[in-house]
Amino acid sequence: ARVSAREALVIPLLEVAVLAVAGLELTRGRLTPGQVLAAGEYVVLATGISALVSSASRLAMARATAGRVAEVLAEPPVTYGGTRLPEGPGALEFRGVTARGAGGDGRSPGGTVLADVWLTVPGGALVAVVGRSGSGKSLLAALAGRLADPDEGEVLLDGVPLRDLDRSALRGAVAYGFERPVLLGETFADAIGMGQRTARADEVVRQAVAARADAFLRRLPQGYRTRPADAPLSGGEVQRVGLARAFVQAGRVLVLDDVAASLDTVTEHHISQVLTGALAGRTRLVVTHRASTAARADHVIWLDGGGVRGQGTHRELWALPEYRAAFRPDPPGAGPGTGAATRTGSAA
């Protein structure tokens, strides 16, 4: 729309400018009436060509968009059960879980990322999930709230298989924060309160403060009522808005998938304090590449080679050289292994 508006303004001005210059040259005797007429025709021709190029560009964008929409529509619908979730601490169980990632085209099946995983995430605990890129951390996080289903085995929340849970019960119990959150809604206030019909304005602000997003949101032209499309944010700022949304939605389980990737160390430390303070009592499953985050966790799950390599506290696991190596950056050019791209994104 902005491109079309620009064209609607620039093209008439160009026509006027060409005709004005040609008319001036005609009065000076440097051009003939036929040449002035030809110049006007050339402007009309150039305008038509510009419109064709613009239409072709928009057509290419439309085709790409249609392809993405077709991919979404091709996804099989998720079916939910009718079981209500009983009271519980938010304990998660993975029983014999095997899950495959997506192929290189993002649609065909890829290699096995997690194989025969058995583990328990204690209710109310802060649990860090660590491992090298491609070890299946993000896929494990997706399985925890049924953003993806395992190919074999099952995941249970407080003793109930996720497949059996009623949709509202599951979505109300598990909240997510992502490395690259998508901000939906007319305003930032809508984006933070998305999915919560009863989210009050004061609760939105309170959780934005907890996520260190309040200060820069208040500096925007219309504050929390600013449209996300009108206020480009840095990667770290987008992550903080996404964190605020996750904090507002947090039920008994909060899953954070590498949400500190673009945060500075001060903000990351503050978020960790929120996780261990205001959000204590909820089950917090945190995918991280940072040793400092793992050190603050009650329990660490170390993934490697398609399964659980080890569990324990960060201090206990730190004695192992292979565990320490999991926090080192991957060498340049190294990428995740086969099947690292999952149905919900990278399996990093």
PyMOL commands that set and color helices and strands:
alter all, ss='L'
color gray80, all
select helices_A, chain A and resi 2-27+33-74+137-144+162-164+167-173+188-192+201-210+214-218+223-225+228-230+235-249+265-276+291-296+314-317+321-325
alter helices_A, ss='H'
color red, helices_A
select strands_A, chain A and resi 92-102+109-121+126-130+152-157+160-161+174-177+253-257+283-287+299-304+307-312+341-342+345-346
alter strands_A, ss='S'
color yellow, strands_A
deselect
rebuild
show_as cartoon
